[in-house]
Amino acid sequence: MLNNIGPMGFIIIAIVVLVLFGRGKISGVMGEVGKGITAFRRGMDDSRREIEETNTTVARDVTPTEERDRV
């Protein structure tokens, strides 16, 4: 069904949405969507950083305790 919508169909849908909701409401919604995307990316970066820190912490201390005591 969506395969039949061309560029003109998207333009008509955009005009209808603009008329129904108004410019102010749409810009407010888009602002919230932008904030959500930013928060999602920040969360992904924090998770990636936390995983990398955990991996480097585990990888740093690999010598057995007996050898560490001798040094």
Biopython code that builds the backbone (N, CA, C, O; Angstrom):
import numpy as np
from Bio.PDB.StructureBuilder import StructureBuilder

atoms = [
    (1, "MET", "N", (0.816, -1.189, 0.000)),
    (1, "MET", "CA", (0.000, 0.000, 0.000)),
    (1, "MET", "C", (0.866, 1.262, 0.000)),
    (1, "MET", "O", (0.595, 2.193, -0.758)),
    (2, "LEU", "N", (1.906, 1.304, 0.841)),
    (2, "LEU", "CA", (2.760, 2.473, 0.890)),
    (2, "LEU", "C", (3.696, 2.571, -0.307)),
    (2, "LEU", "O", (4.295, 3.621, -0.543)),
    (3, "ASN", "N", (3.826, 1.491, -1.061)),
    (3, "ASN", "CA", (4.683, 1.523, -2.239)),
    (3, "ASN", "C", (4.087, 2.399, -3.338)),
    (3, "ASN", "O", (4.818, 2.866, -4.211)),
    (4, "ASN", "N", (2.779, 2.630, -3.310)),
    (4, "ASN", "CA", (2.117, 3.406, -4.349)),
    (4, "ASN", "C", (2.142, 4.905, -4.076)),
    (4, "ASN", "O", (1.750, 5.684, -4.945)),
    (5, "ILE", "N", (2.593, 5.337, -2.886)),
    (5, "ILE", "CA", (2.624, 6.763, -2.567)),
    (5, "ILE", "C", (3.880, 7.362, -3.168)),
    (5, "ILE", "O", (4.994, 6.932, -2.867)),
    (6, "GLY", "N", (3.693, 8.347, -4.011)),
    (6, "GLY", "CA", (4.824, 9.010, -4.643)),
    (6, "GLY", "C", (5.145, 10.318, -3.943)),
    (6, "GLY", "O", (4.607, 10.609, -2.874)),
    (7, "PRO", "N", (6.018, 11.102, -4.546)),
    (7, "PRO", "CA", (6.378, 12.396, -3.944)),
    (7, "PRO", "C", (5.174, 13.327, -3.779)),
    (7, "PRO", "O", (5.074, 14.044, -2.783)),
    (8, "MET", "N", (4.269, 13.315, -4.747)),
    (8, "MET", "CA", (3.073, 14.165, -4.636)),
    (8, "MET", "C", (2.194, 13.724, -3.474)),
    (8, "MET", "O", (1.586, 14.559, -2.804)),
    (9, "GLY", "N", (2.123, 12.439, -3.234)),
    (9, "GLY", "CA", (1.337, 11.924, -2.111)),
    (9, "GLY", "C", (1.893, 12.405, -0.781)),
    (9, "GLY", "O", (1.134, 12.785, 0.111)),
    (10, "PHE", "N", (3.215, 12.393, -0.641)),
    (10, "PHE", "CA", (3.833, 12.885, 0.583)),
    (10, "PHE", "C", (3.605, 14.382, 0.764)),
    (10, "PHE", "O", (3.403, 14.850, 1.885)),
    (11, "ILE", "N", (3.637, 15.128, -0.329)),
    (11, "ILE", "CA", (3.394, 16.573, -0.239)),
    (11, "ILE", "C", (1.955, 16.840, 0.199)),
    (11, "ILE", "O", (1.714, 17.707, 1.039)),
    (12, "ILE", "N", (1.015, 16.111, -0.357)),
    (12, "ILE", "CA", (-0.398, 16.283, 0.022)),
    (12, "ILE", "C", (-0.601, 15.919, 1.488)),
    (12, "ILE", "O", (-1.297, 16.635, 2.208)),
    (13, "ILE", "N", (-0.006, 14.822, 1.942)),
    (13, "ILE", "CA", (-0.117, 14.428, 3.345)),
    (13, "ILE", "C", (0.488, 15.497, 4.248)),
    (13, "ILE", "O", (-0.093, 15.825, 5.282)),
    (14, "ALA", "N", (1.650, 16.051, 3.875)),
    (14, "ALA", "CA", (2.282, 17.100, 4.671)),
    (14, "ALA", "C", (1.397, 18.333, 4.762)),
    (14, "ALA", "O", (1.306, 18.945, 5.826)),
    (15, "ILE", "N", (0.741, 18.712, 3.665)),
    (15, "ILE", "CA", (-0.147, 19.877, 3.672)),
    (15, "ILE", "C", (-1.355, 19.625, 4.562)),
    (15, "ILE", "O", (-1.769, 20.511, 5.311)),
    (16, "VAL", "N", (-1.922, 18.432, 4.487)),
    (16, "VAL", "CA", (-3.081, 18.103, 5.322)),
    (16, "VAL", "C", (-2.698, 18.135, 6.802)),
    (16, "VAL", "O", (-3.442, 18.674, 7.622)),
    (17, "VAL", "N", (-1.562, 17.572, 7.142)),
    (17, "VAL", "CA", (-1.110, 17.577, 8.533)),
    (17, "VAL", "C", (-0.863, 19.006, 9.004)),
    (17, "VAL", "O", (-1.214, 19.358, 10.130)),
    (18, "LEU", "N", (-0.272, 19.815, 8.163)),
    (18, "LEU", "CA", (-0.018, 21.216, 8.509)),
    (18, "LEU", "C", (-1.322, 21.969, 8.751)),
    (18, "LEU", "O", (-1.412, 22.756, 9.693)),
    (19, "VAL", "N", (-2.319, 21.743, 7.923)),
    (19, "VAL", "CA", (-3.607, 22.415, 8.081)),
    (19, "VAL", "C", (-4.310, 21.934, 9.352)),
    (19, "VAL", "O", (-4.897, 22.734, 10.080)),
    (20, "LEU", "N", (-4.249, 20.632, 9.616)),
    (20, "LEU", "CA", (-4.956, 20.088, 10.781)),
    (20, "LEU", "C", (-4.325, 20.515, 12.106)),
    (20, "LEU", "O", (-5.038, 20.887, 13.039)),
    (21, "PHE", "N", (-3.014, 20.467, 12.194)),
    (21, "PHE", "CA", (-2.360, 20.703, 13.485)),
    (21, "PHE", "C", (-1.773, 22.094, 13.630)),
    (21, "PHE", "O", (-1.601, 22.565, 14.755)),
    (22, "GLY", "N", (-1.469, 22.748, 12.565)),
    (22, "GLY", "CA", (-0.892, 24.080, 12.656)),
    (22, "GLY", "C", (0.613, 24.031, 12.818)),
    (22, "GLY", "O", (1.187, 23.030, 13.245)),
    (23, "ARG", "N", (1.237, 25.154, 12.461)),
    (23, "ARG", "CA", (2.699, 25.219, 12.478)),
    (23, "ARG", "C", (3.264, 25.125, 13.896)),
    (23, "ARG", "O", (4.281, 24.465, 14.111)),
    (24, "GLY", "N", (2.617, 25.776, 14.862)),
    (24, "GLY", "CA", (3.117, 25.784, 16.239)),
    (24, "GLY", "C", (3.132, 24.403, 16.861)),
    (24, "GLY", "O", (4.105, 24.021, 17.512)),
    (25, "LYS", "N", (2.068, 23.658, 16.667)),
    (25, "LYS", "CA", (1.974, 22.312, 17.250)),
    (25, "LYS", "C", (2.997, 21.378, 16.615)),
    (25, "LYS", "O", (3.629, 20.581, 17.308)),
    (26, "ILE", "N", (3.157, 21.473, 15.310)),
    (26, "ILE", "CA", (4.106, 20.592, 14.614)),
    (26, "ILE", "C", (5.536, 20.912, 15.035)),
    (26, "ILE", "O", (6.335, 20.002, 15.255)),
    (27, "SER", "N", (5.866, 22.199, 15.150)),
    (27, "SER", "CA", (7.233, 22.551, 15.556)),
    (27, "SER", "C", (7.500, 22.101, 16.991)),
    (27, "SER", "O", (8.617, 21.695, 17.313)),
    (28, "GLY", "N", (6.492, 22.170, 17.851)),
    (28, "GLY", "CA", (6.658, 21.682, 19.226)),
    (28, "GLY", "C", (6.905, 20.184, 19.266)),
    (28, "GLY", "O", (7.759, 19.706, 20.014)),
    (29, "VAL", "N", (6.158, 19.451, 18.463)),
    (29, "VAL", "CA", (6.332, 17.996, 18.411)),
    (29, "VAL", "C", (7.709, 17.645, 17.850)),
    (29, "VAL", "O", (8.381, 16.753, 18.367)),
    (30, "MET", "N", (8.127, 18.338, 16.801)),
    (30, "MET", "CA", (9.446, 18.067, 16.214)),
    (30, "MET", "C", (10.565, 18.406, 17.202)),
    (30, "MET", "O", (11.589, 17.723, 17.235)),
    (31, "GLY", "N", (10.375, 19.454, 18.007)),
    (31, "GLY", "CA", (11.363, 19.785, 19.034)),
    (31, "GLY", "C", (11.493, 18.663, 20.054)),
    (31, "GLY", "O", (12.599, 18.309, 20.465)),
    (32, "GLU", "N", (10.356, 18.106, 20.458)),
    (32, "GLU", "CA", (10.380, 16.993, 21.411)),
    (32, "GLU", "C", (11.009, 15.744, 20.794)),
    (32, "GLU", "O", (11.724, 15.007, 21.472)),
    (33, "VAL", "N", (10.746, 15.509, 19.520)),
    (33, "VAL", "CA", (11.365, 14.371, 18.831)),
    (33, "VAL", "C", (12.884, 14.559, 18.792)),
    (33, "VAL", "O", (13.637, 13.613, 19.020)),
    (34, "GLY", "N", (13.323, 15.776, 18.504)),
    (34, "GLY", "CA", (14.759, 16.065, 18.482)),
    (34, "GLY", "C", (15.398, 15.842, 19.847)),
    (34, "GLY", "O", (16.495, 15.290, 19.933)),
    (35, "LYS", "N", (14.723, 16.267, 20.914)),
    (35, "LYS", "CA", (15.246, 16.054, 22.267)),
    (35, "LYS", "C", (15.320, 14.557, 22.586)),
    (35, "LYS", "O", (16.262, 14.092, 23.227)),
    (36, "GLY", "N", (14.316, 13.817, 22.130)),
    (36, "GLY", "CA", (14.316, 12.370, 22.362)),
    (36, "GLY", "C", (15.461, 11.676, 21.639)),
    (36, "GLY", "O", (16.106, 10.787, 22.195)),
    (37, "ILE", "N", (15.711, 12.079, 20.407)),
    (37, "ILE", "CA", (16.814, 11.494, 19.636)),
    (37, "ILE", "C", (18.148, 11.826, 20.279)),
    (37, "ILE", "O", (19.035, 10.975, 20.355)),
    (38, "THR", "N", (18.295, 13.080, 20.748)),
    (38, "THR", "CA", (19.533, 13.486, 21.412)),
    (38, "THR", "C", (19.747, 12.678, 22.688)),
    (38, "THR", "O", (20.857, 12.217, 22.954)),
    (39, "ALA", "N", (18.688, 12.505, 23.475)),
    (39, "ALA", "CA", (18.804, 11.726, 24.713)),
    (39, "ALA", "C", (19.143, 10.269, 24.411)),
    (39, "ALA", "O", (19.927, 9.651, 25.132)),
    (40, "PHE", "N", (18.560, 9.720, 23.352)),
    (40, "PHE", "CA", (18.846, 8.340, 22.972)),
    (40, "PHE", "C", (20.307, 8.182, 22.576)),
    (40, "PHE", "O", (20.967, 7.234, 23.001)),
    (41, "ARG", "N", (20.818, 9.107, 21.764)),
    (41, "ARG", "CA", (22.227, 9.038, 21.349)),
    (41, "ARG", "C", (23.160, 9.185, 22.543)),
    (41, "ARG", "O", (24.168, 8.484, 22.636)),
    (42, "ARG", "N", (22.827, 10.101, 23.463)),
    (42, "ARG", "CA", (23.650, 10.293, 24.651)),
    (42, "ARG", "C", (23.667, 9.015, 25.499)),
    (42, "ARG", "O", (24.709, 8.621, 26.024)),
    (43, "GLY", "N", (22.507, 8.378, 25.625)),
    (43, "GLY", "CA", (22.433, 7.121, 26.366)),
    (43, "GLY", "C", (23.248, 6.021, 25.711)),
    (43, "GLY", "O", (23.918, 5.247, 26.394)),
    (44, "MET", "N", (23.191, 5.949, 24.386)),
    (44, "MET", "CA", (23.978, 4.945, 23.676)),
    (44, "MET", "C", (25.472, 5.191, 23.855)),
    (44, "MET", "O", (26.237, 4.250, 24.067)),
    (45, "ASP", "N", (25.893, 6.457, 23.771)),
    (45, "ASP", "CA", (27.305, 6.781, 23.967)),
    (45, "ASP", "C", (27.759, 6.459, 25.387)),
    (45, "ASP", "O", (28.850, 5.926, 25.587)),
    (46, "ASP", "N", (26.916, 6.785, 26.378)),
    (46, "ASP", "CA", (27.261, 6.474, 27.766)),
    (46, "ASP", "C", (27.375, 4.973, 27.980)),
    (46, "ASP", "O", (28.281, 4.509, 28.673)),
    (47, "SER", "N", (26.463, 4.213, 27.392)),
    (47, "SER", "CA", (26.511, 2.755, 27.529)),
    (47, "SER", "C", (27.764, 2.191, 26.871)),
    (47, "SER", "O", (28.429, 1.319, 27.430)),
    (48, "ARG", "N", (28.082, 2.693, 25.685)),
    (48, "ARG", "CA", (29.269, 2.222, 24.973)),
    (48, "ARG", "C", (30.524, 2.543, 25.781)),
    (48, "ARG", "O", (31.425, 1.712, 25.901)),
    (49, "ARG", "N", (30.575, 3.753, 26.332)),
    (49, "ARG", "CA", (31.737, 4.172, 27.137)),
    (49, "ARG", "C", (31.857, 3.303, 28.390)),
    (49, "ARG", "O", (32.959, 2.911, 28.772)),
    (50, "GLU", "N", (30.722, 3.004, 29.027)),
    (50, "GLU", "CA", (30.743, 2.175, 30.231)),
    (50, "GLU", "C", (31.220, 0.762, 29.918)),
    (50, "GLU", "O", (31.975, 0.173, 30.691)),
    (51, "ILE", "N", (30.786, 0.222, 28.800)),
    (51, "ILE", "CA", (31.213, -1.122, 28.398)),
    (51, "ILE", "C", (32.705, -1.131, 28.109)),
    (51, "ILE", "O", (33.405, -2.061, 28.509)),
    (52, "GLU", "N", (33.206, -0.102, 27.414)),
    (52, "GLU", "CA", (34.635, -0.034, 27.112)),
    (52, "GLU", "C", (35.460, 0.099, 28.388)),
    (52, "GLU", "O", (36.520, -0.516, 28.503)),
    (53, "GLU", "N", (34.982, 0.899, 29.358)),
    (53, "GLU", "CA", (35.707, 1.038, 30.622)),
    (53, "GLU", "C", (35.733, -0.274, 31.382)),
    (53, "GLU", "O", (36.745, -0.627, 31.987)),
    (54, "THR", "N", (34.620, -0.996, 31.352)),
    (54, "THR", "CA", (34.555, -2.287, 32.036)),
    (54, "THR", "C", (35.521, -3.269, 31.385)),
    (54, "THR", "O", (36.226, -4.001, 32.079)),
    (55, "ASN", "N", (35.555, -3.286, 30.061)),
    (55, "ASN", "CA", (36.443, -4.202, 29.350)),
    (55, "ASN", "C", (37.905, -3.863, 29.604)),
    (55, "ASN", "O", (38.720, -4.770, 29.775)),
    (56, "THR", "N", (38.255, -2.588, 29.635)),
    (56, "THR", "CA", (39.651, -2.230, 29.870)),
    (56, "THR", "C", (40.049, -2.500, 31.314)),
    (56, "THR", "O", (41.196, -2.861, 31.575)),
    (57, "THR", "N", (39.132, -2.333, 32.252)),
    (57, "THR", "CA", (39.432, -2.625, 33.648)),
    (57, "THR", "C", (39.692, -4.110, 33.834)),
    (57, "THR", "O", (40.630, -4.491, 34.535)),
    (58, "VAL", "N", (38.890, -4.937, 33.226)),
    (58, "VAL", "CA", (39.063, -6.380, 33.331)),
    (58, "VAL", "C", (40.342, -6.798, 32.620)),
    (58, "VAL", "O", (41.047, -7.680, 33.109)),
    (59, "ALA", "N", (40.655, -6.206, 31.504)),
    (59, "ALA", "CA", (41.816, -6.614, 30.716)),
    (59, "ALA", "C", (43.131, -6.140, 31.337)),
    (59, "ALA", "O", (44.173, -6.740, 31.071)),
    (60, "ARG", "N", (43.118, -5.100, 32.143)),
    (60, "ARG", "CA", (44.357, -4.594, 32.717)),
    (60, "ARG", "C", (44.981, -5.565, 33.716)),
    (60, "ARG", "O", (46.200, -5.736, 33.720)),
    (61, "ASP", "N", (44.188, -6.192, 34.545)),
    (61, "ASP", "CA", (44.706, -7.002, 35.629)),
    (61, "ASP", "C", (44.583, -8.476, 35.267)),
    (61, "ASP", "O", (43.646, -9.145, 35.702)),
    (62, "VAL", "N", (45.519, -8.983, 34.475)),
    (62, "VAL", "CA", (45.436, -10.374, 34.048)),
    (62, "VAL", "C", (46.552, -11.244, 34.620)),
    (62, "VAL", "O", (46.537, -12.460, 34.426)),
    (63, "THR", "N", (47.507, -10.658, 35.312)),
    (63, "THR", "CA", (48.591, -11.462, 35.868)),
    (63, "THR", "C", (48.109, -12.191, 37.122)),
    (63, "THR", "O", (47.369, -11.631, 37.931)),
    (64, "PRO", "N", (48.536, -13.444, 37.273)),
    (64, "PRO", "CA", (48.151, -14.181, 38.471)),
    (64, "PRO", "C", (48.715, -13.511, 39.732)),
    (64, "PRO", "O", (49.719, -12.802, 39.665)),
    (65, "THR", "N", (48.079, -13.733, 40.853)),
    (65, "THR", "CA", (48.476, -13.066, 42.089)),
    (65, "THR", "C", (49.873, -13.495, 42.544)),
    (65, "THR", "O", (50.592, -12.687, 43.130)),
    (66, "GLU", "N", (50.271, -14.728, 42.294)),
    (66, "GLU", "CA", (51.609, -15.191, 42.718)),
    (66, "GLU", "C", (52.715, -14.419, 42.007)),
    (66, "GLU", "O", (53.693, -14.009, 42.633)),
    (67, "GLU", "N", (52.563, -14.221, 40.703)),
    (67, "GLU", "CA", (53.571, -13.478, 39.951)),
    (67, "GLU", "C", (53.577, -12.005, 40.336)),
    (67, "GLU", "O", (54.632, -11.372, 40.323)),
    (68, "ARG", "N", (52.444, -11.462, 40.672)),
    (68, "ARG", "CA", (52.373, -10.061, 41.057)),
    (68, "ARG", "C", (53.076, -9.836, 42.401)),
    (68, "ARG", "O", (53.685, -8.789, 42.619)),
    (69, "ASP", "N", (52.990, -10.812, 43.291)),
    (69, "ASP", "CA", (53.630, -10.678, 44.596)),
    (69, "ASP", "C", (55.152, -10.751, 44.483)),
    (69, "ASP", "O", (55.854, -10.118, 45.272)),
    (70, "ARG", "N", (55.668, -11.501, 43.530)),
    (70, "ARG", "CA", (57.114, -11.632, 43.341)),
    (70, "ARG", "C", (57.733, -10.353, 42.805)),
    (70, "ARG", "O", (58.886, -10.056, 43.115)),
    (71, "VAL", "N", (57.010, -9.606, 42.026)),
    (71, "VAL", "CA", (57.560, -8.417, 41.370)),
    (71, "VAL", "C", (57.631, -7.288, 42.305)),
    (71, "VAL", "O", (58.069, -6.201, 41.927)),
]
sb = StructureBuilder()
sb.init_structure("model")
sb.init_model(0)
sb.init_chain("A")
sb.init_seg("    ")
for serial, (resi, resn, name, xyz) in enumerate(atoms, 1):
    if name == "N":
        sb.init_residue(resn, " ", resi, " ")
    sb.init_atom(name, np.array(xyz, "f"), 0.0, 1.0, " ", f" {name:<3s}", serial, name[0])
structure = sb.get_structure()
